[in-house]
Every structure is written in structure tokens, then in C-alpha cells.
């Protein structure tokens, strides 16, 4: 499973303007945010730590090539993810939400 630094680099390949936490200030923008860590235990010891990372693409385009690029990068790297799409009527944005799973660390990113 890849770590958070490698994950960030993959996202930058899909969208060079992606930012951590806050939007990029453009009409269409992508953010990524490290989330919680799920811990697995075996024999009372940490076995696996999996970190959720949220990738949010806000766009006013119905067919956005950045969404496709993110999807393709995640698939190619075999990163597990869930995908949702929502429409935000107050802003007019289509909100693409990728919940991804990478190797977690105590620091959380």
C-alpha cells in the first residue's frame, strides 16, 4: 500500500493545481485532505494502519477531464477508493468526492 507522500505525487500528476485542505481559488479546483486512520490489531500489537484521504473536485463542467485523470491515476496505482458525486445548488458546483485508502502513520500526514 502506498504512503501519503506517493499518493500526493500521484494527485499532482492528475491535477498540478491541487491543494491540500483549501481550494485553489479558481473556478474549477481540487483539494485533498488526510482523514482518520483505521488501526488493525493482531496479538495486541498494531498490525495495519490505513489512512483515509479525501479528494474533492469542484467543477462546473459536466464532463471534467481532471475527474477522469484522478480516477485513472487511482486505478493505475491500485489505490482502493470510493466515489460519490453531488450537486451543490447554492454554488453551482458539481462535487466529485473520492475517499481513498493509503498506508497510515501515527502522524497522520
Steps between C-alpha positions, in 0.01 A plus 500: 500500500642841408572772755364853516798661321471269198123554500549878492740468206244292306237765560736769374537305176121497459458868594817712538290772668367278781532644849497349847199599713391825325377566147732646242291810442415411143159427357571126481728369774614187680594451865630208701470452874648224716230349719479243774711191548354153542719274714507126486626299794656154512623348826437837670747671264437744214469290186379735228426868488291627211447871453198647327577789266226711350546637149238758404461636149270799462409578141228663297575271204275200452788302343819605678827347378662547842242267656591238238872557564459452876295184443758361256797576730331332797413194291848473348661518846248245633391736778169397655242778486133580521342759270201728538366793303282775636355822362517812714216729387618798710834518312418318176790261553498132422689348792696182425609321817766229505554332837835324464693259721880516539757381754449686826751637746464622858569855383203483263664688218 
